[in-house]
Amino acid sequence: MEKMVYFFGEGKAEGNQKLKDLLGGKGANLAEMTNLGLAVPPGFTITTEVCTFYYQGKNSYPPGLDVEVDRAMKRLESIMGRRFADRENPLLVSVRSGARVSMPGMMDTILNLGLNDETVEGLARQAKDPRFAYDAYRRFIQMYAEVVMGVSSHHFESLLDQAKRRQGVESDAELKVEELKKLVAEYKSSVQRESGKAFPVEPGAQLWGAIGAVFGSWGSARAASYRRIHKIPEDWGTAVNVQTMVFGNMGDDCATGVAFTRDPSTGERKFFGEFLPNAQGEDVVAGIRTPMPINQESATPGNQLATMEQLFPDTYAELVRLYQLLEKHYKDMQDIEFTVQQKKLFLLQTRTGKRTPSAAVRIAVDMVNENLITKDIAISRVTPTQIEQLLHPRLDPRVEKKVVTKGLPASPGAASGEVVFSSEEAENYRKAGKAAVLVRHETSPEDITGMDAAQGVLTALGGMTSHAAVVARGMGKPCVAGCGAISIDYKKQLFTVNGVTVRKGETLTIDGSTGEVILGFVPTINSQVDQYFTEFMRWVDEKRGLGIRANAETPNDVKVARQFGAEGVGLCRTEHMFFEESRITAVREMILAETRERRETALNKIFPMQKDDFLAIFREMRGYPVTIRLLDPPLHEFLPKTEAELLELARLENTSVEAIAAKVKSLHEFNPMLGHRGCRLGVSYPEIYEMQVRAIMEAAGELIRDEDFQIEPEIMVPFIGALEEFQLLKADITKVCDQVLNKLQLKFTYRIGTMIEIPRAALIAESLAKEAEFFSFGTNDLTQMTLGLSRDDAGSFLPRYLEKGIYRQDPFVSLDQEGVGELIRIACERGRRGNGSLKIGICGEQGGDTSTIEFCHRLGFNYVSCSPFRVPVARLAAAQAALKSSSLN
Amino acid sequence: MEKMVYFFGEGKAEGNQKLKDLLGGKGANLAEMTNLGLAVPPGFTITTEVCTFYYQGKNSYPPGLDVEVDRAMKRLESIMGRRFADRENPLLVSVRSGARVSMPGMMDTILNLGLNDETVEGLARQAKDPRFAYDAYRRFIQMYAEVVMGVSSHHFESLLDQAKRRQGVESDAELKVEELKKLVAEYKSSVQRESGKAFPVEPGAQLWGAIGAVFGSWGSARAASYRRIHKIPEDWGTAVNVQTMVFGNMGDDCATGVAFTRDPSTGERKFFGEFLPNAQGEDVVAGIRTPMPINQESATPGNQLATMEQLFPDTYAELVRLYQLLEKHYKDMQDIEFTVQQKKLFLLQTRTGKRTPSAAVRIAVDMVNENLITKDIAISRVTPTQIEQLLHPRLDPRVEKKVVTKGLPASPGAASGEVVFSSEEAENYRKAGKAAVLVRHETSPEDITGMDAAQGVLTALGGMTSHAAVVARGMGKPCVAGCGAISIDYKKQLFTVNGVTVRKGETLTIDGSTGEVILGFVPTINSQVDQYFTEFMRWVDEKRGLGIRANAETPNDVKVARQFGAEGVGLCRTEHMFFEESRITAVREMILAETRERRETALNKIFPMQKDDFLAIFREMRGYPVTIRLLDPPLHEFLPKTEAELLELARLENTSVEAIAAKVKSLHEFNPMLGHRGCRLGVSYPEIYEMQVRAIMEAAGELIRDEDFQIEPEIMVPFIGALEEFQLLKADITKVCDQVLNKLQLKFTYRIGTMIEIPRAALIAESLAKEAEFFSFGTNDLTQMTLGLSRDDAGSFLPRYLEKGIYRQDPFVSLDQEGVGELIRIACERGRRGNGSLKIGICGEQGGDTSTIEFCHRLGFNYVSCSPFRVPVARLAAAQAALKSSSLN
């Protein structure tokens, strides 16, 4: 370590913006701002390398650090004309953390460091305001005691309350200096009592204590938790910034504030901020006093508060000059902290400002149009998550909410409706044109139509990857899952939660983005897809190489997908079409059939409906490819579960309940995930796949013949594990296709491909690819098998696995690149070796996940397919992946 | 195809033994024997390439075949001084199939070809025996009509019966020539009537019809079935052998027979065979007449029949000279077919003789000691399957048996089962999981699957070389043949024997080593291992590189494994110890415990029992390594299923049935195979693994300390899927190990390794191997996950998959080398990259499978682990794998 301390002040700094890794975001910014000639209080930064050394070397500092710090302190003293620990003219400093990326609230800050019983008197004399000095002193003691010595702030707060009661005053500001002096003494006794140590009087000791506390706080539980959530490596470390104190609370000609160079809510190009006269920065951030707008544009309508522009016109003008300078320099919207000390403006900090999703899009688009940034940079400035949030309705934040409990935020968006407890009831509501929220213990495939009919879904069981969650996300429907606090009584048609009883028909609101369950109706604000969004997505589409398709099977979903920009259907799950009430009977008849003939009779009933499905889907996706997966789930999924349903089916089928129950029993499987499903059904009952293929081909053929469509149907065989299996089924499918082409007297191209969802398929990809025209990675099943992890059962240990860091992410949400991804890599490599023109896509849940999309881009996939609502997210993620890889090349 | 026909005759042949692939086993042998100067009737072989051409090219012959056949026929005529189709001195030929490997009874044979109404008169004149000539003619018509024209033999048999009745005679031989002439006419009318075609009179047409029939029979269902069972590729094809007829039935100075150069039952070095005077070869094989011994050594004790040595002393002496020559030449036990025509000996065929498993071992050992073959060849001469059969149990001699009769001891071993009278029924029994003994007059090739399904076979007719005997020996299935005392009534589904009636479904026991037929069930004991076996296995162990361990957990199994030569325990499944009645209660208490404390209380009860288990196992395996797998199955496997058990548990646990039922329900999993099991339990409930590790270490430690054992316990963590998972558990395990070492004041080595049974573990093997000291492939689970195939549920489609050839073998029996094996290959490569000294083994079911063992050998595994009973089989397979790979290098 050559240099551990970087000085900034007097218009120049040893560091600059580029040294962000070394100096942290804040330190690099302070250096940069100093170099820019902005009025930054001088100070110095202790590098992140010292932090790393501190953690690697058992909490000790590198040799020579003390000498460098001393030298920097001397320089500060010389610039400010004050001396640290001087009883006449004391230098006071702040000590702050600063990691590479902003970790708001995570790291501790200490202000007014350098005060003790002697220097406080010097400060009082300098400021000509003993009250200010002692207020600063008592604040410093509290902050230092809390952060460095671990004394809980409530001790100080209760002493402060006692003092105010003694004096009969309401606010801190009304306390007299004598009272403050007494408080200081009481604070120090409290420190001694609670920590067993005296409060350090020597400013040098205070300084090193504070530096140690900043480094220590990097290892704190809450910082570690933040890093885990935001995937920040442990070894980045934090820097320590020591900076001369300036005071916004030295009197009425002082102030402190926070401003954004553009409106962080809307993105509008206007200077926007808040300030507080005679206050320290923490007062603004902490929200204890209501801040005032810096200008008229920042004022909420009807707000009568004076603005900074009015109260400090000259200082405000200087601030405007500075913000324009800053935005030009940083080429992004800035979040500025400033202090006015006796009318003189100091910039304490500038950083990239946080913004709402729609502001992010608008700022990106505006800045391109202002020639501030390129389109590539604009694309990288908006996160896929922001796009996702942008497209879901949100609860109006201005309305008060009665939150009764919180579950998992399983599918984003918010919805209100009357509570119903069955899918049937939800459908009745839809038919009646009423909004319903479906409340279930958990959902099953039979609930799909009910979920579709409801505005939102609330379940007591299940995690982020439960059936309800997955299906709801697929539908773009809000869902709160795993809400263990609710106790449902289906019989009485009610649920109780934290002492409240909610009956069928009562109105409930759920927020699938936060997991909140709210009593009554809460209005929502719809996302606006405005001209900025449209423009932005146009640039995104220009940039990306990956195709984006949707997983969709209902004509409505397909339409939505198309509206969201999907360039085809990547996965049309034909079995979902089987659950509709009008069809399930024929499907069950087919399953119960004991002979091929009877099975074919039932299939003949399903055929026209299936054909209609495909006609509708082809119409909605006109001009784009549609990949249709043949029947996949085990047959028992279609059979009834309840006594009443069994009775009904027995009546319809003119057979006994016992016979049907026996069939249900005979189809029972111990591990249905690994059982008689997918193409195994096609091998066992060729007539099922034949019916489906015929429906696909006739639908396509008739549109081609009669309506001049151009369709090349993509027929996808699920659950292939062996070459011979695919060859056998391909021969069957080809036969039917040729029959249809013959019958229609047509010639058009169709493609036969396979899902890669069984590990063995990935391993034999080379020979499979010689037969298959496309691969689509079914990463849901591939993950289950590669990890030996049943999605339906993982709930009992997955949370623990995530918590202990065994899995870094839920592998059903974001592809496990090391394991499953390795199989995919192998399959791509071998598949392309077998067939140079193989089309490759992904159609599992993870297909809409950002890092998965980047992974697919790197492997040269042709497309990713995701739920319709995630299509715009996927488009952006694909563009960003393209940007990232081109920047790597 | 350069040459399609290979001639042999006059002491030299165009082919030789090395052209077995081209000429088939029989054709190559005939060529070789001709070259050796043995008295082989001249003839020629049409190559297997013609057969392949025939099947690839839609049943047509390659151009030019007719010319080559004609040329060979001319040469035969010239050698024999007879002419084909000549009415004076006609040449007759046999037409036989001959594939690369012997497929007894599978392919059709036609004798006496060339006879018609004119040539038969010539034959009569030549043989000076019109009766012989017409008998040959009527046999030829029947055989040809049946094989070539598809006319069922029963038509001819009933005509023959009528003729015998007409004449009032008992045997065919008593029929006069006039009657035979009439029969010939009747036979031909019958052919015309049944087939709609005239019997071909032109010998050339007969020849081509017969050749076509041989090729056609390659594609017959029964041949295909035999190939499937014996894994013979379809494209090998069969050759056709056309050979001059010699007659064993031209009078009393003629004979035909079959002999083995050593006793095929015991392996004893004695010339052994059967013959029939005045008969054709088929009479011996078909088992219709009871044959006579060729010498005293071949006679069953008490047998009064004359021997060939007595009846044909000179010819017998010549036969002895030839057999010695043959065995020296082929260096293996030979199965010889011979015919004596007017006292002149002709060899029709020699081939490697089928033998019982114990004969195989003895012959191999004897031949090494006779300096005929090397030890390596001896090792390769015994199949692992034979070793397995050798160790099959035999009847307990101490148990009293109700022997009702005795037949020929046709295939050794003993079996009990319910009597069935058809192959179909035997298959039904197998499907129902019940043991059957198949009782038939005689067996035919169609019975092969039924014989395979039955535990043993009993026939009323046929000798030691009958179809039933040969096939049963090949299968290692007990068989009693030629049991003339039993009288079967297929219609009534019963047989009577010595006044006893035995009906279908009654239990019967047969002893194929003694020929005894016993009423009721007789317990069996393990076979005795003789000095030949011991010597042989000593050579085997010298040869092999792979270690052989056993999967065992009870002290008794471990003991048996050790006796069978296991060099350690490769998989000790600790959960099996939990199911014992005395323990299950404590295990359930542990599962029901709601707190860690209560769980630990229950675990403390299990601990001493678990420790005793390990003490016993270590003792039984003294001097060899023991790999102990920590708890693997999901906890719900240990919970009660029935109402009564629930009640009992509730009583024991002093809780409600509802509470336990709720727990059972909460532990329910949709796909338990992929659920909360294996090391996931170790992560969730660290105290379970801690108890197990403590038990292992204390048991090992006490034996080391108190009894001077040398043990290095191998602790195996199941179901690892992530590096972090293993690291976490390894840290836990190490902690407990260190505690125990500390407590016992000892230092000894222990190893911590992992199962590789989740595909992801194979993919991350490099990083895993840096942490793990050994890998053991759990191929049961690895197969389930890699193939997406639940072993418990595969029954509904696996048979169809095998039948359709989608899977070539049951992947749970023999490792799927292409898929699962590829993952294993990847894991080995990566694992060794991560850890050069990594120990690698396999402990799945497939660990005892021959081709799996060869695969493991090729990948350089340290050991395979299999069930105790398969240990000797695995030892041989490992030695053969070593031989095979050294021959490849």
Interface residues (C-beta under 8 A of the other chain):
Chain A: E669 F670 N671 P672 M673 L674 G675 H676 G678 R680 V683 S684 F719 G721 A722 E724 E725 L728 E757 I758 P759 R760 L763 I764 D781 Q784 M785 T786 L787 G788 L789 S790 D792 D793 A794 S796 F797 R800 Y801 K804 G805 I806 Y807 D816 E818 G819 V820 E822 L823
Chain B: E669 F670 N671 P672 M673 L674 G675 H676 G678 R680 V683 S684 F719 G721 A722 E724 E725 L728 E757 I758 P759 R760 L763 I764 D781 Q784 M785 T786 L787 G788 L789 S790 D792 D793 A794 S796 F797 R800 Y801 K804 G805 I806 Y807 D816 E818 G819 V820 E822 L823
